[in-house]
Amino acid sequence: MQALTCAQLANTWQEDADKLATWYSGWYNGLAKKHYMDVSKGKEAEHEVILYCKAHPELKIIQAMDVVFKSMRQRLGIEVKQ
């Protein structure tokens, strides 16, 4: 899953891109041992990842998620414990 690119996400059907972004979000959060879901933030993140990928097709999806999630956490004042 770490090999898929933003170009692949951006060049698929919107419904498929939404589902893939949702799956990636769960996978990404699972790696961080976050086992809960905020549906409204998830939808926002999904949309932002897709937009970011359209603007940066050369990146891996996981890289785009990292950028978007960090930006969202900073904007919301959420501190992540290291």
Jmol script that loads the backbone (N, CA, C; Angstrom):
load data "model"
ATOM      1  N   MET A   1       0.811  -1.192   0.000  1.00  0.00           N
ATOM      2  CA  MET A   1       0.000   0.000   0.000  1.00  0.00           C
ATOM      3  C   MET A   1       0.858   1.260   0.000  1.00  0.00           C
ATOM      4  N   GLN A   2       2.062   1.153   0.481  1.00  0.00           N
ATOM      5  CA  GLN A   2       2.919   2.335   0.538  1.00  0.00           C
ATOM      6  C   GLN A   2       3.437   2.746  -0.835  1.00  0.00           C
ATOM      7  N   ALA A   3       3.243   1.917  -1.847  1.00  0.00           N
ATOM      8  CA  ALA A   3       3.780   2.207  -3.171  1.00  0.00           C
ATOM      9  C   ALA A   3       2.808   2.981  -4.065  1.00  0.00           C
ATOM     10  N   LEU A   4       1.534   3.039  -3.704  1.00  0.00           N
ATOM     11  CA  LEU A   4       0.571   3.731  -4.554  1.00  0.00           C
ATOM     12  C   LEU A   4       0.848   5.232  -4.574  1.00  0.00           C
ATOM     13  N   THR A   5       0.710   5.815  -5.742  1.00  0.00           N
ATOM     14  CA  THR A   5       1.031   7.235  -5.908  1.00  0.00           C
ATOM     15  C   THR A   5      -0.215   8.112  -5.906  1.00  0.00           C
ATOM     16  N   CYS A   6       0.019   9.378  -5.683  1.00  0.00           N
ATOM     17  CA  CYS A   6      -1.056  10.363  -5.754  1.00  0.00           C
ATOM     18  C   CYS A   6      -1.655  10.399  -7.155  1.00  0.00           C
ATOM     19  N   ALA A   7      -0.837  10.210  -8.180  1.00  0.00           N
ATOM     20  CA  ALA A   7      -1.353  10.194  -9.546  1.00  0.00           C
ATOM     21  C   ALA A   7      -2.378   9.080  -9.711  1.00  0.00           C
ATOM     22  N   GLN A   8      -2.118   7.926  -9.106  1.00  0.00           N
ATOM     23  CA  GLN A   8      -3.064   6.814  -9.193  1.00  0.00           C
ATOM     24  C   GLN A   8      -4.366   7.159  -8.481  1.00  0.00           C
ATOM     25  N   LEU A   9      -4.277   7.811  -7.339  1.00  0.00           N
ATOM     26  CA  LEU A   9      -5.477   8.207  -6.602  1.00  0.00           C
ATOM     27  C   LEU A   9      -6.241   9.288  -7.367  1.00  0.00           C
ATOM     28  N   ALA A  10      -5.525  10.268  -7.865  1.00  0.00           N
ATOM     29  CA  ALA A  10      -6.156  11.405  -8.539  1.00  0.00           C
ATOM     30  C   ALA A  10      -6.781  11.020  -9.884  1.00  0.00           C
ATOM     31  N   ASN A  11      -6.316   9.940 -10.488  1.00  0.00           N
ATOM     32  CA  ASN A  11      -6.803   9.550 -11.812  1.00  0.00           C
ATOM     33  C   ASN A  11      -7.775   8.383 -11.778  1.00  0.00           C
ATOM     34  N   THR A  12      -8.469   8.219 -10.661  1.00  0.00           N
ATOM     35  CA  THR A  12      -9.463   7.164 -10.561  1.00  0.00           C
ATOM     36  C   THR A  12     -10.838   7.798 -10.381  1.00  0.00           C
ATOM     37  N   TRP A  13     -11.869   6.993 -10.426  1.00  0.00           N
ATOM     38  CA  TRP A  13     -13.228   7.479 -10.193  1.00  0.00           C
ATOM     39  C   TRP A  13     -13.310   8.085  -8.808  1.00  0.00           C
ATOM     40  N   GLN A  14     -14.098   9.144  -8.643  1.00  0.00           N
ATOM     41  CA  GLN A  14     -14.216   9.834  -7.355  1.00  0.00           C
ATOM     42  C   GLN A  14     -14.657   8.877  -6.248  1.00  0.00           C
ATOM     43  N   GLU A  15     -15.621   8.031  -6.523  1.00  0.00           N
ATOM     44  CA  GLU A  15     -16.104   7.079  -5.507  1.00  0.00           C
ATOM     45  C   GLU A  15     -14.982   6.141  -5.061  1.00  0.00           C
ATOM     46  N   ASP A  16     -14.177   5.674  -6.016  1.00  0.00           N
ATOM     47  CA  ASP A  16     -13.052   4.803  -5.675  1.00  0.00           C
ATOM     48  C   ASP A  16     -11.983   5.562  -4.897  1.00  0.00           C
ATOM     49  N   ALA A  17     -11.736   6.810  -5.288  1.00  0.00           N
ATOM     50  CA  ALA A  17     -10.750   7.635  -4.576  1.00  0.00           C
ATOM     51  C   ALA A  17     -11.202   7.865  -3.139  1.00  0.00           C
ATOM     52  N   ASP A  18     -12.500   8.123  -2.939  1.00  0.00           N
ATOM     53  CA  ASP A  18     -13.034   8.317  -1.590  1.00  0.00           C
ATOM     54  C   ASP A  18     -12.829   7.070  -0.733  1.00  0.00           C
ATOM     55  N   LYS A  19     -13.152   5.911  -1.286  1.00  0.00           N
ATOM     56  CA  LYS A  19     -13.005   4.652  -0.541  1.00  0.00           C
ATOM     57  C   LYS A  19     -11.539   4.359  -0.235  1.00  0.00           C
ATOM     58  N   LEU A  20     -10.675   4.597  -1.211  1.00  0.00           N
ATOM     59  CA  LEU A  20      -9.251   4.349  -0.998  1.00  0.00           C
ATOM     60  C   LEU A  20      -8.694   5.297   0.061  1.00  0.00           C
ATOM     61  N   ALA A  21      -9.088   6.560   0.009  1.00  0.00           N
ATOM     62  CA  ALA A  21      -8.619   7.530   1.002  1.00  0.00           C
ATOM     63  C   ALA A  21      -9.117   7.155   2.398  1.00  0.00           C
ATOM     64  N   THR A  22     -10.342   6.663   2.502  1.00  0.00           N
ATOM     65  CA  THR A  22     -10.882   6.227   3.794  1.00  0.00           C
ATOM     66  C   THR A  22     -10.092   5.042   4.321  1.00  0.00           C
ATOM     67  N   TRP A  23      -9.808   4.069   3.452  1.00  0.00           N
ATOM     68  CA  TRP A  23      -9.037   2.897   3.870  1.00  0.00           C
ATOM     69  C   TRP A  23      -7.648   3.320   4.341  1.00  0.00           C
ATOM     70  N   TYR A  24      -7.006   4.173   3.567  1.00  0.00           N
ATOM     71  CA  TYR A  24      -5.671   4.652   3.930  1.00  0.00           C
ATOM     72  C   TYR A  24      -5.688   5.366   5.277  1.00  0.00           C
ATOM     73  N   SER A  25      -6.719   6.157   5.517  1.00  0.00           N
ATOM     74  CA  SER A  25      -6.825   6.871   6.784  1.00  0.00           C
ATOM     75  C   SER A  25      -6.877   5.888   7.953  1.00  0.00           C
ATOM     76  N   GLY A  26      -7.668   4.847   7.819  1.00  0.00           N
ATOM     77  CA  GLY A  26      -7.738   3.827   8.861  1.00  0.00           C
ATOM     78  C   GLY A  26      -6.413   3.118   9.053  1.00  0.00           C
ATOM     79  N   TRP A  27      -5.756   2.803   7.960  1.00  0.00           N
ATOM     80  CA  TRP A  27      -4.458   2.127   8.019  1.00  0.00           C
ATOM     81  C   TRP A  27      -3.419   3.019   8.691  1.00  0.00           C
ATOM     82  N   TYR A  28      -3.391   4.280   8.264  1.00  0.00           N
ATOM     83  CA  TYR A  28      -2.436   5.255   8.800  1.00  0.00           C
ATOM     84  C   TYR A  28      -2.649   5.435  10.301  1.00  0.00           C
ATOM     85  N   ASN A  29      -3.892   5.610  10.708  1.00  0.00           N
ATOM     86  CA  ASN A  29      -4.195   5.793  12.126  1.00  0.00           C
ATOM     87  C   ASN A  29      -3.948   4.517  12.925  1.00  0.00           C
ATOM     88  N   GLY A  30      -4.163   3.380  12.315  1.00  0.00           N
ATOM     89  CA  GLY A  30      -3.863   2.114  12.980  1.00  0.00           C
ATOM     90  C   GLY A  30      -2.379   1.983  13.287  1.00  0.00           C
ATOM     91  N   LEU A  31      -1.546   2.440  12.374  1.00  0.00           N
ATOM     92  CA  LEU A  31      -0.097   2.412  12.617  1.00  0.00           C
ATOM     93  C   LEU A  31       0.272   3.263  13.829  1.00  0.00           C
ATOM     94  N   ALA A  32      -0.493   4.338  14.041  1.00  0.00           N
ATOM     95  CA  ALA A  32      -0.247   5.241  15.165  1.00  0.00           C
ATOM     96  C   ALA A  32      -0.999   4.785  16.429  1.00  0.00           C
ATOM     97  N   LYS A  33      -1.610   3.598  16.354  1.00  0.00           N
ATOM     98  CA  LYS A  33      -2.363   3.028  17.491  1.00  0.00           C
ATOM     99  C   LYS A  33      -3.568   3.898  17.871  1.00  0.00           C
ATOM    100  N   LYS A  34      -4.131   4.570  16.885  1.00  0.00           N
ATOM    101  CA  LYS A  34      -5.347   5.369  17.085  1.00  0.00           C
ATOM    102  C   LYS A  34      -6.520   4.511  16.620  1.00  0.00           C
ATOM    103  N   HIS A  35      -7.325   4.043  17.560  1.00  0.00           N
ATOM    104  CA  HIS A  35      -8.392   3.104  17.226  1.00  0.00           C
ATOM    105  C   HIS A  35      -9.768   3.706  17.457  1.00  0.00           C
ATOM    106  N   TYR A  36      -9.963   4.887  16.913  1.00  0.00           N
ATOM    107  CA  TYR A  36     -11.263   5.548  16.977  1.00  0.00           C
ATOM    108  C   TYR A  36     -11.443   6.322  15.680  1.00  0.00           C
ATOM    109  N   MET A  37     -12.677   6.773  15.445  1.00  0.00           N
ATOM    110  CA  MET A  37     -12.944   7.452  14.188  1.00  0.00           C
ATOM    111  C   MET A  37     -13.790   8.690  14.426  1.00  0.00           C
ATOM    112  N   ASP A  38     -13.366   9.803  13.869  1.00  0.00           N
ATOM    113  CA  ASP A  38     -14.147  11.031  13.868  1.00  0.00           C
ATOM    114  C   ASP A  38     -14.607  11.212  12.426  1.00  0.00           C
ATOM    115  N   VAL A  39     -15.869  10.908  12.167  1.00  0.00           N
ATOM    116  CA  VAL A  39     -16.378  10.879  10.795  1.00  0.00           C
ATOM    117  C   VAL A  39     -16.231  12.227  10.097  1.00  0.00           C
ATOM    118  N   SER A  40     -16.560  13.319  10.768  1.00  0.00           N
ATOM    119  CA  SER A  40     -16.470  14.625  10.103  1.00  0.00           C
ATOM    120  C   SER A  40     -15.026  14.991   9.776  1.00  0.00           C
ATOM    121  N   LYS A  41     -14.105  14.741  10.705  1.00  0.00           N
ATOM    122  CA  LYS A  41     -12.690  15.011  10.416  1.00  0.00           C
ATOM    123  C   LYS A  41     -12.171  14.052   9.350  1.00  0.00           C
ATOM    124  N   GLY A  42     -12.667  12.827   9.366  1.00  0.00           N
ATOM    125  CA  GLY A  42     -12.254  11.850   8.355  1.00  0.00           C
ATOM    126  C   GLY A  42     -12.650  12.278   6.959  1.00  0.00           C
ATOM    127  N   LYS A  43     -13.880  12.775   6.808  1.00  0.00           N
ATOM    128  CA  LYS A  43     -14.344  13.251   5.498  1.00  0.00           C
ATOM    129  C   LYS A  43     -13.522  14.455   5.033  1.00  0.00           C
ATOM    130  N   GLU A  44     -13.233  15.354   5.972  1.00  0.00           N
ATOM    131  CA  GLU A  44     -12.419  16.528   5.641  1.00  0.00           C
ATOM    132  C   GLU A  44     -11.019  16.100   5.202  1.00  0.00           C
ATOM    133  N   ALA A  45     -10.422  15.190   5.950  1.00  0.00           N
ATOM    134  CA  ALA A  45      -9.074  14.711   5.622  1.00  0.00           C
ATOM    135  C   ALA A  45      -9.067  13.997   4.280  1.00  0.00           C
ATOM    136  N   GLU A  46     -10.071  13.175   4.038  1.00  0.00           N
ATOM    137  CA  GLU A  46     -10.198  12.452   2.775  1.00  0.00           C
ATOM    138  C   GLU A  46     -10.212  13.435   1.611  1.00  0.00           C
ATOM    139  N   HIS A  47     -11.027  14.475   1.725  1.00  0.00           N
ATOM    140  CA  HIS A  47     -11.132  15.490   0.670  1.00  0.00           C
ATOM    141  C   HIS A  47      -9.794  16.215   0.477  1.00  0.00           C
ATOM    142  N   GLU A  48      -9.163  16.601   1.585  1.00  0.00           N
ATOM    143  CA  GLU A  48      -7.892  17.327   1.503  1.00  0.00           C
ATOM    144  C   GLU A  48      -6.778  16.460   0.903  1.00  0.00           C
ATOM    145  N   VAL A  49      -6.758  15.176   1.230  1.00  0.00           N
ATOM    146  CA  VAL A  49      -5.742  14.276   0.657  1.00  0.00           C
ATOM    147  C   VAL A  49      -5.930  14.172  -0.846  1.00  0.00           C
ATOM    148  N   ILE A  50      -7.168  14.024  -1.289  1.00  0.00           N
ATOM    149  CA  ILE A  50      -7.426  13.924  -2.730  1.00  0.00           C
ATOM    150  C   ILE A  50      -7.005  15.211  -3.440  1.00  0.00           C
ATOM    151  N   LEU A  51      -7.353  16.359  -2.874  1.00  0.00           N
ATOM    152  CA  LEU A  51      -6.938  17.636  -3.479  1.00  0.00           C
ATOM    153  C   LEU A  51      -5.421  17.775  -3.494  1.00  0.00           C
ATOM    154  N   TYR A  52      -4.784  17.396  -2.391  1.00  0.00           N
ATOM    155  CA  TYR A  52      -3.323  17.479  -2.309  1.00  0.00           C
ATOM    156  C   TYR A  52      -2.684  16.559  -3.341  1.00  0.00           C
ATOM    157  N   CYS A  53      -3.245  15.375  -3.493  1.00  0.00           N
ATOM    158  CA  CYS A  53      -2.704  14.432  -4.476  1.00  0.00           C
ATOM    159  C   CYS A  53      -2.857  14.952  -5.903  1.00  0.00           C
ATOM    160  N   LYS A  54      -3.966  15.603  -6.177  1.00  0.00           N
ATOM    161  CA  LYS A  54      -4.150  16.172  -7.520  1.00  0.00           C
ATOM    162  C   LYS A  54      -3.097  17.241  -7.801  1.00  0.00           C
ATOM    163  N   ALA A  55      -2.684  17.974  -6.764  1.00  0.00           N
ATOM    164  CA  ALA A  55      -1.673  19.024  -6.921  1.00  0.00           C
ATOM    165  C   ALA A  55      -0.253  18.476  -6.887  1.00  0.00           C
ATOM    166  N   HIS A  56      -0.062  17.259  -6.331  1.00  0.00           N
ATOM    167  CA  HIS A  56       1.268  16.653  -6.179  1.00  0.00           C
ATOM    168  C   HIS A  56       1.257  15.189  -6.629  1.00  0.00           C
ATOM    169  N   PRO A  57       1.007  14.935  -7.906  1.00  0.00           N
ATOM    170  CA  PRO A  57       0.854  13.554  -8.389  1.00  0.00           C
ATOM    171  C   PRO A  57       2.125  12.705  -8.266  1.00  0.00           C
ATOM    172  N   GLU A  58       3.268  13.342  -8.085  1.00  0.00           N
ATOM    173  CA  GLU A  58       4.529  12.604  -8.003  1.00  0.00           C
ATOM    174  C   GLU A  58       4.746  11.956  -6.629  1.00  0.00           C
ATOM    175  N   LEU A  59       3.970  12.364  -5.624  1.00  0.00           N
ATOM    176  CA  LEU A  59       4.145  11.820  -4.265  1.00  0.00           C
ATOM    177  C   LEU A  59       3.427  10.490  -4.094  1.00  0.00           C
ATOM    178  N   LYS A  60       3.815   9.765  -3.086  1.00  0.00           N
ATOM    179  CA  LYS A  60       3.089   8.574  -2.661  1.00  0.00           C
ATOM    180  C   LYS A  60       1.890   9.051  -1.848  1.00  0.00           C
ATOM    181  N   ILE A  61       0.814   8.287  -1.863  1.00  0.00           N
ATOM    182  CA  ILE A  61      -0.381   8.667  -1.105  1.00  0.00           C
ATOM    183  C   ILE A  61      -0.042   8.818   0.369  1.00  0.00           C
ATOM    184  N   ILE A  62       0.758   7.928   0.889  1.00  0.00           N
ATOM    185  CA  ILE A  62       1.104   7.964   2.306  1.00  0.00           C
ATOM    186  C   ILE A  62       1.854   9.255   2.658  1.00  0.00           C
ATOM    187  N   GLN A  63       2.652   9.776   1.731  1.00  0.00           N
ATOM    188  CA  GLN A  63       3.340  11.048   1.962  1.00  0.00           C
ATOM    189  C   GLN A  63       2.341  12.197   1.999  1.00  0.00           C
ATOM    190  N   ALA A  64       1.377  12.172   1.098  1.00  0.00           N
ATOM    191  CA  ALA A  64       0.349  13.214   1.072  1.00  0.00           C
ATOM    192  C   ALA A  64      -0.469  13.181   2.359  1.00  0.00           C
ATOM    193  N   MET A  65      -0.798  11.986   2.829  1.00  0.00           N
ATOM    194  CA  MET A  65      -1.555  11.866   4.076  1.00  0.00           C
ATOM    195  C   MET A  65      -0.778  12.448   5.244  1.00  0.00           C
ATOM    196  N   ASP A  66       0.505  12.187   5.279  1.00  0.00           N
ATOM    197  CA  ASP A  66       1.332  12.717   6.358  1.00  0.00           C
ATOM    198  C   ASP A  66       1.279  14.242   6.376  1.00  0.00           C
ATOM    199  N   VAL A  67       1.422  14.863   5.214  1.00  0.00           N
ATOM    200  CA  VAL A  67       1.377  16.323   5.115  1.00  0.00           C
ATOM    201  C   VAL A  67       0.011  16.855   5.539  1.00  0.00           C
ATOM    202  N   VAL A  68      -1.045  16.264   5.009  1.00  0.00           N
ATOM    203  CA  VAL A  68      -2.404  16.731   5.294  1.00  0.00           C
ATOM    204  C   VAL A  68      -2.753  16.533   6.765  1.00  0.00           C
ATOM    205  N   PHE A  69      -2.445  15.357   7.313  1.00  0.00           N
ATOM    206  CA  PHE A  69      -2.778  15.091   8.718  1.00  0.00           C
ATOM    207  C   PHE A  69      -2.029  16.034   9.651  1.00  0.00           C
ATOM    208  N   LYS A  70      -0.748  16.265   9.393  1.00  0.00           N
ATOM    209  CA  LYS A  70       0.016  17.190  10.230  1.00  0.00           C
ATOM    210  C   LYS A  70      -0.564  18.596  10.144  1.00  0.00           C
ATOM    211  N   SER A  71      -0.945  19.015   8.960  1.00  0.00           N
ATOM    212  CA  SER A  71      -1.528  20.335   8.768  1.00  0.00           C
ATOM    213  C   SER A  71      -2.862  20.461   9.518  1.00  0.00           C
ATOM    214  N   MET A  72      -3.684  19.432   9.424  1.00  0.00           N
ATOM    215  CA  MET A  72      -4.970  19.459  10.121  1.00  0.00           C
ATOM    216  C   MET A  72      -4.776  19.500  11.637  1.00  0.00           C
ATOM    217  N   ARG A  73      -3.853  18.683  12.144  1.00  0.00           N
ATOM    218  CA  ARG A  73      -3.609  18.672  13.586  1.00  0.00           C
ATOM    219  C   ARG A  73      -3.119  20.042  14.059  1.00  0.00           C
ATOM    220  N   GLN A  74      -2.231  20.654  13.292  1.00  0.00           N
ATOM    221  CA  GLN A  74      -1.709  21.969  13.656  1.00  0.00           C
ATOM    222  C   GLN A  74      -2.837  23.002  13.649  1.00  0.00           C
ATOM    223  N   ARG A  75      -3.645  22.970  12.623  1.00  0.00           N
ATOM    224  CA  ARG A  75      -4.764  23.912  12.497  1.00  0.00           C
ATOM    225  C   ARG A  75      -5.768  23.747  13.645  1.00  0.00           C
ATOM    226  N   LEU A  76      -5.964  22.503  14.099  1.00  0.00           N
ATOM    227  CA  LEU A  76      -6.926  22.223  15.180  1.00  0.00           C
ATOM    228  C   LEU A  76      -6.304  22.306  16.573  1.00  0.00           C
ATOM    229  N   GLY A  77      -5.002  22.565  16.630  1.00  0.00           N
ATOM    230  CA  GLY A  77      -4.324  22.659  17.921  1.00  0.00           C
ATOM    231  C   GLY A  77      -4.135  21.322  18.623  1.00  0.00           C
ATOM    232  N   ILE A  78      -4.053  20.255  17.845  1.00  0.00           N
ATOM    233  CA  ILE A  78      -3.879  18.917  18.396  1.00  0.00           C
ATOM    234  C   ILE A  78      -2.394  18.602  18.455  1.00  0.00           C
ATOM    235  N   GLU A  79      -1.911  18.280  19.644  1.00  0.00           N
ATOM    236  CA  GLU A  79      -0.510  17.890  19.809  1.00  0.00           C
ATOM    237  C   GLU A  79      -0.404  16.382  19.799  1.00  0.00           C
ATOM    238  N   VAL A  80       0.583  15.885  19.084  1.00  0.00           N
ATOM    239  CA  VAL A  80       0.802  14.447  18.991  1.00  0.00           C
ATOM    240  C   VAL A  80       1.964  14.068  19.885  1.00  0.00           C
ATOM    241  N   LYS A  81       1.714  13.080  20.744  1.00  0.00           N
ATOM    242  CA  LYS A  81       2.794  12.587  21.620  1.00  0.00           C
ATOM    243  C   LYS A  81       3.727  11.730  20.793  1.00  0.00           C
ATOM    244  N   GLN A  82       5.010  11.947  20.960  1.00  0.00           N
ATOM    245  CA  GLN A  82       6.014  11.184  20.207  1.00  0.00           C
ATOM    246  C   GLN A  82       6.377   9.909  20.911  1.00  0.00           C
TER     247      GLN A  82
END
end "model"
wireframe off; spacefill off
backbone 0.3
color backbone group
